[in-house]
Amino acid sequence: MANFRQINDFLTRLGKNNNREWFQANKSEYDLLRSQFVVFMHELIEELSYIDISLKGVAAKNCIFRIYRDVRFSNDKSPYKTNFGAFISASGVKGNRPGYYLHLEPGQSFLAGGLYMPPTHSIKAVRDEIYFNSVELVKILSNPEFTRYFDGLDRDDVMVKPPKGYPSDFAYIEWLKFRSFTVSSGIGEDQLYAGSIRQYLLQGYKSMYPFIRFLNKALDNLNYL
């Protein structure tokens, strides 16, 4: 099993020494921790695939983000990320399907999922799904299993005004302002270091699955346009 305490310790030290010389000197430790993380994610994906069958056969290595930062268009030239991240979906980290996210970072770990910064046509498809099937989404977001982990949709990427083409008196017009459709829940270090962390994540993703299914149904409608 991955040692999340050691991962956090490594990431903390990396944050204080974010340069190529330090990373190369400690790369063997990174390689070991990453290999443990790959095994952990493989086991998690395997269990999650019994809930979401679209994940059958998904390889963990295709779901884990690289630690190397793309600094070409950033003022921050730090070469390495100070987190471990993984996005579980049928299309992997580079795909455009909804999925389940795990973020490991000292003091800022969380589990999340949904559709983050999708293209315009996907946003429109989800908005239409919300408009025509809002009752279903209300049931999903108010389910006690869901609310145990999540407090509604994340409000990180929201328009000031509602999009055009929908009635202004629509009861859930606020949801149509969203440009990303995600949910998230923080993970305390006590929880992260507990021996039951995989089961905790699995239950969180299980409670999220109806939301992921709702988003996938919206994108499936694109095939019929």
Secondary structure in CASP SS format (residue, H / E / C, confidence):
PFRMAT SS
TARGET T0000
AUTHOR 0000-0000-0000
METHOD secondary structure of the structure
MODEL  1
M C 1.00
A C 1.00
N C 1.00
F H 1.00
R H 1.00
Q H 1.00
I H 1.00
N H 1.00
D H 1.00
F H 1.00
L H 1.00
T H 1.00
R H 1.00
L H 1.00
G H 1.00
K H 1.00
N C 1.00
N C 1.00
N C 1.00
R H 1.00
E H 1.00
W H 1.00
F H 1.00
Q H 1.00
A H 1.00
N C 1.00
K H 1.00
S H 1.00
E H 1.00
Y H 1.00
D H 1.00
L H 1.00
L H 1.00
R H 1.00
S H 1.00
Q H 1.00
F H 1.00
V H 1.00
V H 1.00
F H 1.00
M H 1.00
H H 1.00
E H 1.00
L H 1.00
I H 1.00
E H 1.00
E H 1.00
L H 1.00
S C 1.00
Y C 1.00
I C 1.00
D C 1.00
I H 1.00
S H 1.00
L H 1.00
K C 1.00
G C 1.00
V C 1.00
A C 1.00
A H 1.00
K H 1.00
N H 1.00
C C 1.00
I E 1.00
F C 1.00
R C 1.00
I C 1.00
Y E 1.00
R C 1.00
D C 1.00
V C 1.00
R C 1.00
F C 1.00
S C 1.00
N C 1.00
D C 1.00
K C 1.00
S C 1.00
P C 1.00
Y E 1.00
K C 1.00
T C 1.00
N C 1.00
F E 1.00
G E 1.00
A E 1.00
F E 1.00
I E 1.00
S C 1.00
A C 1.00
S C 1.00
G C 1.00
V C 1.00
K C 1.00
G C 1.00
N C 1.00
R C 1.00
P C 1.00
G E 1.00
Y E 1.00
Y E 1.00
L E 1.00
H E 1.00
L E 1.00
E C 1.00
P C 1.00
G C 1.00
Q C 1.00
S C 1.00
F E 1.00
L E 1.00
A E 1.00
G E 1.00
G E 1.00
L E 1.00
Y C 1.00
M C 1.00
P C 1.00
P C 1.00
T H 1.00
H H 1.00
S H 1.00
I H 1.00
K H 1.00
A H 1.00
V H 1.00
R H 1.00
D H 1.00
E H 1.00
I H 1.00
Y H 1.00
F H 1.00
N C 1.00
S H 1.00
V H 1.00
E H 1.00
L H 1.00
V H 1.00
K H 1.00
I H 1.00
L H 1.00
S H 1.00
N C 1.00
P H 1.00
E H 1.00
F H 1.00
T H 1.00
R C 1.00
Y C 1.00
F C 1.00
D C 1.00
G C 1.00
L C 1.00
D C 1.00
R C 1.00
D C 1.00
D C 1.00
V E 1.00
M C 1.00
V C 1.00
K C 1.00
P C 1.00
P C 1.00
K C 1.00
G C 1.00
Y C 1.00
P C 1.00
S C 1.00
D C 1.00
F C 1.00
A C 1.00
Y C 1.00
I H 1.00
E H 1.00
W H 1.00
L H 1.00
K H 1.00
F E 1.00
R C 1.00
S C 1.00
F E 1.00
T E 1.00
V E 1.00
S E 1.00
S E 1.00
G E 1.00
I C 1.00
G C 1.00
E H 1.00
D H 1.00
Q H 1.00
L H 1.00
Y H 1.00
A C 1.00
G C 1.00
S C 1.00
I H 1.00
R H 1.00
Q H 1.00
Y H 1.00
L H 1.00
L H 1.00
Q H 1.00
G H 1.00
Y H 1.00
K H 1.00
S H 1.00
M H 1.00
Y H 1.00
P H 1.00
F H 1.00
I H 1.00
R H 1.00
F H 1.00
L H 1.00
N H 1.00
K H 1.00
A H 1.00
L H 1.00
D H 1.00
N H 1.00
L H 1.00
N H 1.00
Y H 1.00
L C 1.00
END
